[in-house]
Amino acid sequence: MSVMPVDLVATTGVNLPHETLHVVKGRRSGLTISIAVHSTVLGPALGGCRVWTYDSWAEAVNDSLRLAEGMTLKNAAAGLQRGGGKSVVYVPRGTVLTAEERHDAMLDLGDAVESLGGAYMTAEDVGTSAEDMALVATRTLHVCGLPSSAGGVGEPSDATAAGVYAGLLSTLERVFGSRAVAGRRVTVLGLGHVGSIIAMRLAHEGAVLTVTDVNPAKRTLAEALGARWVEPEEAHAVEGDLFVPAGVGGVLTDRVIDELRVAAVVGPANNQLAHRSGAARLAARGILWAPDFVVNAGGVIFLSMMSEENPSADATAARVEQIGDTVSEIFAVAQERGITTLEAAEEVALERLHAPANA
């Protein structure tokens, strides 16, 4: 592999406080792989690998930097002894990887991770799977989330959904004074692995459910749940109690925020705010937002704790449930300080991040 020289300022427009940026061209796949390590203050960085299409390799590198910083906050807020990092395999827009190219890319990723000497551990993310991580594991030990058939801990969707649900209940309690789901009008945007689990649990507990997905085949699930189906572009405007973004990021644009007709937003989608200012815009409209990097941390908690020596499933589940307590803490801090829930979540995460230095 050859290392590409990268000017952080030229690539991102700002001086970022990342510890490491490693950009290589895979010798097998020929694809550009970026690994950003934002922080190892709390421990080795943990964050998944994203295989995605971009307009340029610089855009992919920028994404790895942004996502790595988010992982630092996520892991810190979750109380993990893990830093934040992320890897991105750049797929040029319009390119579809063959099975062989994908196989080679995972081997190249493994070599890139191994070259960092344990500073970063990868896992699955958007565009990758547990089976992909099994391939990565043939080149490095610094990987988690392998399928159970390969001796790994398996897919983290159940844990992610459990954490989101804990945050959802805390949000209901804050807004309505009760954690009861029955009768609450909830719209779920996105019925992937995690969104489907959340929708099924909401339906089971008596929510009045509206759902949608870009894949029309998901209508079958909607019918099975007795849920109303709307088109994806209409979901945010459905009147109700909760809006649950469970698809791609950036859904909370200024227009969407202005058209929301709910009391609160809480869901598993990453990077929900199209712009940071969206947090203040939501607050100005009286809509409570549970910050995504706190709510969706169940998966990384699962991967981290179940990959330790002598892992405890009960302790892991308990830590995932604590996401609800953290969400409640963030709501309280935001109200007491007169700040947005985003600012409050960042304060909670940074306080935990810097606690060792102040001990």
C-alpha positions as CSV (number, residue, x, y, z in Angstrom):
1,M,0.0,0.0,0.0
2,S,1.1,3.5,-0.6
3,V,0.4,6.4,1.7
4,M,-1.3,9.5,0.2
5,P,-0.1,12.8,1.6
6,V,-3.1,14.7,3.0
7,D,-3.3,18.4,4.0
8,L,-6.0,18.5,6.6
9,V,-6.6,22.2,6.2
10,A,-6.9,21.9,2.4
11,T,-9.1,18.8,2.6
12,T,-11.5,20.0,5.3
13,G,-11.2,23.7,5.4
14,V,-10.3,23.8,9.0
15,N,-7.6,22.6,11.4
16,L,-9.2,19.5,13.0
17,P,-8.0,18.1,16.3
18,H,-7.6,14.5,15.1
19,E,-4.7,12.4,16.3
20,T,-4.2,10.5,13.1
21,L,-5.3,10.5,9.5
22,H,-4.2,7.5,7.4
23,V,-5.0,7.5,3.7
24,V,-3.9,4.6,1.5
25,K,-4.6,3.1,-1.8
26,G,-5.3,-0.6,-1.5
27,R,-2.7,-2.7,-3.3
28,R,-5.4,-5.3,-4.2
29,S,-8.5,-3.3,-4.8
30,G,-7.0,0.0,-6.0
31,L,-9.5,1.8,-3.8
32,T,-8.7,4.7,-1.5
33,I,-9.2,3.9,2.2
34,S,-9.2,6.6,4.8
35,I,-8.9,5.9,8.5
36,A,-9.4,8.9,10.8
37,V,-8.5,8.6,14.5
38,H,-10.0,11.5,16.4
39,S,-9.1,10.6,20.0
40,T,-7.6,7.8,22.0
41,V,-7.8,9.7,25.4
42,L,-10.3,7.1,26.8
43,G,-8.7,4.2,25.0
44,P,-8.2,2.7,21.5
45,A,-10.5,4.3,19.0
46,L,-13.6,2.3,17.9
47,G,-15.8,3.0,14.9
48,G,-17.1,1.2,11.9
49,C,-16.0,1.1,8.3
50,R,-18.3,2.8,5.7
51,V,-18.2,1.7,2.1
52,W,-19.9,4.5,0.2
53,T,-19.9,6.5,-3.0
54,Y,-18.5,10.0,-3.2
55,D,-17.7,12.5,-5.9
56,S,-14.0,12.5,-4.9
57,W,-11.5,10.8,-2.6
58,A,-11.2,14.1,-0.7
59,E,-14.9,14.0,0.1
60,A,-14.5,10.5,1.4
61,V,-11.6,11.6,3.6
62,N,-13.6,14.5,4.9
63,D,-16.4,12.1,5.8
64,S,-14.1,9.8,7.8
65,L,-12.8,12.9,9.7
66,R,-16.3,14.0,10.5
67,L,-17.5,10.6,11.5
68,A,-14.5,9.9,13.7
69,E,-15.1,13.0,15.7
70,G,-18.7,11.9,16.1
71,M,-17.5,8.5,17.4
72,T,-15.4,10.2,20.1
73,L,-18.6,11.9,21.4
74,K,-20.7,8.8,21.0
75,N,-18.3,6.5,22.9
76,A,-17.6,9.1,25.6
77,A,-21.3,9.8,26.2
78,A,-21.9,6.0,26.3
79,G,-19.3,5.7,29.1
80,L,-17.0,3.5,27.1
81,Q,-13.3,3.3,27.6
82,R,-12.9,3.8,23.9
83,G,-11.8,6.7,21.7
84,G,-13.3,7.7,18.4
85,G,-12.3,6.7,14.9
86,K,-13.8,5.8,11.5
87,S,-12.8,4.2,8.2
88,V,-14.2,4.9,4.8
89,V,-13.6,3.0,1.6
90,Y,-14.1,5.4,-1.3
91,V,-16.2,4.1,-4.2
92,P,-16.3,6.6,-7.1
93,R,-19.8,7.7,-7.9
94,G,-21.4,5.5,-10.5
95,T,-19.2,2.5,-9.6
96,V,-20.6,-0.8,-8.5
97,L,-18.1,-3.1,-6.8
98,T,-17.9,-6.7,-7.9
99,A,-17.8,-9.4,-5.3
100,E,-14.1,-9.8,-6.0
101,E,-13.4,-6.1,-5.7
102,R,-15.3,-6.0,-2.4
103,H,-13.4,-9.0,-1.1
104,D,-10.1,-7.3,-2.0
105,A,-11.2,-4.0,-0.4
106,M,-11.8,-5.7,2.9
107,L,-8.4,-7.3,2.9
108,D,-6.9,-3.9,2.1
109,L,-8.9,-2.4,5.0
110,G,-7.5,-5.1,7.3
111,D,-3.9,-4.2,6.3
112,A,-4.6,-0.5,6.8
113,V,-6.1,-1.1,10.3
114,E,-3.2,-3.4,11.3
115,S,-0.7,-0.7,10.3
116,L,-2.0,1.5,13.0
117,G,-0.8,-0.9,15.7
118,G,-4.0,-1.1,17.7
119,A,-4.9,2.6,17.9
120,Y,-8.1,1.9,16.0
121,M,-10.5,-1.0,15.9
122,T,-13.0,-1.3,13.0
123,A,-16.4,-2.8,12.8
124,E,-19.4,-2.8,10.4
125,D,-21.1,0.3,9.4
126,V,-23.1,1.6,6.4
127,G,-22.2,-0.5,3.4
128,T,-20.5,-3.3,5.4
129,S,-21.6,-6.4,7.2
130,A,-20.5,-8.9,9.8
131,E,-19.3,-11.1,6.9
132,D,-17.1,-8.3,5.6
133,M,-15.6,-8.0,9.1
134,A,-14.7,-11.7,9.0
135,L,-12.6,-11.0,5.9
136,V,-11.0,-8.0,7.6
137,A,-10.1,-10.3,10.5
138,T,-7.9,-12.4,8.3
139,R,-5.5,-9.4,8.1
140,T,-5.8,-7.9,11.6
141,L,-7.0,-8.7,15.1
142,H,-8.3,-5.1,15.6
143,V,-11.8,-5.7,14.4
144,C,-15.1,-6.6,16.1
145,G,-18.6,-7.5,15.0
146,L,-17.7,-10.7,13.2
147,P,-20.6,-13.2,12.6
148,S,-21.2,-15.8,15.4
149,S,-20.3,-18.5,12.9
150,A,-16.8,-17.0,12.8
151,G,-16.5,-16.7,16.5
152,G,-17.7,-13.1,16.7
153,V,-20.5,-11.4,18.6
154,G,-22.7,-11.0,15.6
155,E,-24.9,-8.1,14.3
156,P,-25.5,-5.2,16.7
157,S,-28.9,-4.1,15.4
158,D,-30.8,-5.5,18.4
159,A,-28.6,-3.6,20.8
160,T,-28.9,-0.4,18.7
161,A,-32.7,-0.7,18.7
162,A,-32.8,-1.4,22.5
163,G,-30.8,1.8,23.1
164,V,-33.0,3.9,20.9
165,Y,-36.1,2.5,22.6
166,A,-34.6,3.4,26.0
167,G,-34.0,7.0,24.7
168,L,-37.5,7.1,23.2
169,L,-39.1,6.2,26.5
170,S,-37.1,8.9,28.3
171,T,-38.2,11.4,25.7
172,L,-41.9,10.4,26.2
173,E,-41.5,10.9,29.9
174,R,-39.9,14.3,29.5
175,V,-42.6,15.6,27.1
176,F,-45.7,13.9,28.4
177,G,-44.8,12.9,32.0
178,S,-45.3,9.2,31.2
179,R,-43.3,6.5,29.5
180,A,-46.5,4.8,28.2
181,V,-46.3,4.0,24.5
182,A,-49.9,2.9,24.0
183,G,-51.9,5.4,22.0
184,R,-49.0,7.6,21.1
185,R,-48.8,8.6,17.5
186,V,-45.4,7.7,16.1
187,T,-44.0,8.0,12.6
188,V,-41.0,5.9,11.7
189,L,-39.0,7.0,8.7
190,G,-36.9,4.1,7.5
191,L,-37.5,0.3,8.0
192,G,-34.0,-1.1,7.8
193,H,-32.7,-3.5,10.4
194,V,-33.0,-1.1,13.3
195,G,-36.0,0.8,12.1
196,S,-38.0,-2.4,11.7
197,I,-37.2,-3.6,15.2
198,I,-38.3,-0.3,16.7
199,A,-41.5,-0.3,14.6
200,M,-42.4,-3.8,15.6
201,R,-41.9,-3.0,19.3
202,L,-43.9,0.2,19.1
203,A,-46.7,-1.7,17.4
204,H,-46.6,-4.4,20.0
205,E,-46.9,-1.8,22.8
206,G,-49.9,-0.1,21.2
207,A,-48.5,2.9,19.4
208,V,-50.6,4.4,16.6
209,L,-48.0,3.9,13.9
210,T,-47.2,5.5,10.6
211,V,-44.2,4.1,8.7
212,T,-42.4,4.5,5.4
213,D,-39.2,3.5,3.6
214,V,-37.6,4.2,0.2
215,N,-38.1,0.4,-0.5
216,P,-41.8,-0.1,-1.4
217,A,-41.5,-3.8,-0.5
218,K,-41.5,-2.6,3.1
219,R,-45.2,-2.1,2.7
220,T,-45.6,-5.7,3.6
221,L,-44.2,-5.0,7.1
222,A,-46.5,-2.0,7.5
223,E,-49.5,-4.1,6.7
224,A,-48.4,-6.8,9.2
225,L,-48.0,-4.2,11.9
226,G,-51.4,-2.5,11.1
227,A,-49.5,0.7,10.4
228,R,-50.4,3.5,8.1
229,W,-48.1,3.8,5.1
230,V,-47.0,7.2,3.6
231,E,-44.5,8.2,1.0
232,P,-41.0,9.0,2.5
233,E,-41.2,12.7,1.5
234,E,-44.5,13.0,3.4
235,A,-43.4,11.3,6.7
236,H,-42.1,14.4,8.5
237,A,-45.3,16.3,8.0
238,V,-47.5,13.6,9.7
239,E,-49.1,15.1,12.8
240,G,-48.3,13.1,15.9
241,D,-46.3,12.8,19.1
242,L,-42.9,11.4,17.9
243,F,-40.9,11.5,14.7
244,V,-38.4,8.6,14.5
245,P,-35.7,9.1,11.8
246,A,-34.3,5.7,11.1
247,G,-32.8,6.0,7.6
248,V,-30.1,8.2,6.1
249,G,-28.6,11.2,7.8
250,G,-29.3,14.9,7.1
251,V,-33.1,14.5,7.2
252,L,-33.6,17.4,9.5
253,T,-33.2,20.3,7.1
254,D,-34.6,23.7,7.8
255,R,-37.6,23.0,5.7
256,V,-38.3,19.7,7.4
257,I,-37.9,21.2,10.8
258,D,-40.3,24.0,10.0
259,E,-42.9,21.5,8.7
260,L,-42.7,19.0,11.6
261,R,-45.9,18.5,13.5
262,V,-44.7,16.5,16.5
263,A,-43.6,17.2,20.1
264,A,-40.3,15.4,19.8
265,V,-37.8,13.7,17.5
266,V,-35.8,10.6,18.6
267,G,-34.4,7.9,16.3
268,P,-31.3,5.9,15.3
269,A,-30.3,7.7,12.1
270,N,-26.8,9.1,12.3
271,N,-26.1,12.9,11.6
272,Q,-29.8,13.8,11.6
273,L,-29.2,17.5,11.6
274,A,-28.5,18.8,8.1
275,H,-27.0,21.9,9.8
276,R,-25.8,22.4,13.4
277,S,-28.2,25.3,13.6
278,G,-31.0,22.8,13.3
279,A,-30.7,22.1,17.0
280,A,-31.6,25.7,17.9
281,R,-34.3,25.7,15.2
282,L,-36.0,22.7,16.8
283,A,-35.8,24.2,20.2
284,A,-37.3,27.5,19.0
285,R,-40.3,25.5,17.7
286,G,-40.7,23.7,21.1
287,I,-39.7,20.3,19.6
288,L,-37.5,18.2,21.9
289,W,-34.7,16.5,20.0
290,A,-32.8,13.6,21.5
291,P,-29.2,13.8,20.0
292,D,-28.6,10.9,17.7
293,F,-25.0,10.1,18.8
294,V,-26.3,9.4,22.3
295,V,-29.5,7.6,21.3
296,N,-28.0,5.2,18.8
297,A,-24.9,4.2,20.8
298,G,-26.4,0.7,21.7
299,G,-24.6,-0.9,18.8
300,V,-21.1,0.4,19.7
301,I,-21.7,-0.5,23.4
302,F,-22.6,-4.0,22.3
303,L,-19.6,-4.4,20.0
304,S,-17.2,-2.9,22.6
305,M,-18.3,-4.8,25.7
306,M,-19.0,-8.1,24.1
307,S,-15.5,-8.1,22.5
308,E,-13.8,-7.8,25.9
309,E,-12.4,-10.8,27.7
310,N,-15.1,-12.7,29.7
311,P,-18.0,-10.5,28.3
312,S,-21.2,-10.3,30.2
313,A,-24.4,-10.1,28.2
314,D,-26.3,-8.9,31.2
315,A,-23.8,-6.1,31.9
316,T,-23.9,-5.1,28.2
317,A,-27.7,-5.0,28.2
318,A,-27.7,-2.9,31.4
319,R,-25.2,-0.4,29.8
320,V,-27.4,-0.1,26.7
321,E,-30.5,0.6,28.9
322,Q,-28.5,3.4,30.6
323,I,-28.8,5.3,27.3
324,G,-32.2,6.3,28.6
325,D,-30.7,7.8,31.8
326,T,-28.1,9.7,29.7
327,V,-30.9,11.2,27.5
328,S,-32.8,12.3,30.6
329,E,-29.6,13.9,31.9
330,I,-29.1,15.8,28.7
331,F,-32.6,17.1,28.7
332,A,-32.1,18.3,32.3
333,V,-28.8,20.0,31.5
334,A,-30.3,21.7,28.4
335,Q,-33.2,23.1,30.5
336,E,-31.1,24.2,33.4
337,R,-28.5,25.9,31.2
338,G,-30.8,27.3,28.6
339,I,-28.9,25.6,25.8
340,T,-29.8,23.2,23.1
341,T,-29.9,19.4,23.6
342,L,-27.0,19.2,21.1
343,E,-24.9,21.5,23.2
344,A,-25.9,19.6,26.4
345,A,-25.0,16.3,24.9
346,E,-21.6,17.5,23.8
347,E,-21.0,18.9,27.3
348,V,-21.8,15.5,28.9
349,A,-19.6,13.7,26.4
350,L,-16.7,16.2,26.8
351,E,-16.9,16.0,30.6
352,R,-16.5,12.3,30.5
353,L,-13.8,12.6,27.9
354,H,-11.7,14.9,30.0
355,A,-12.4,13.3,33.4
356,P,-9.2,11.2,33.4
357,A,-7.1,14.3,32.9
358,N,-8.8,16.0,35.8
359,A,-8.7,13.0,38.1
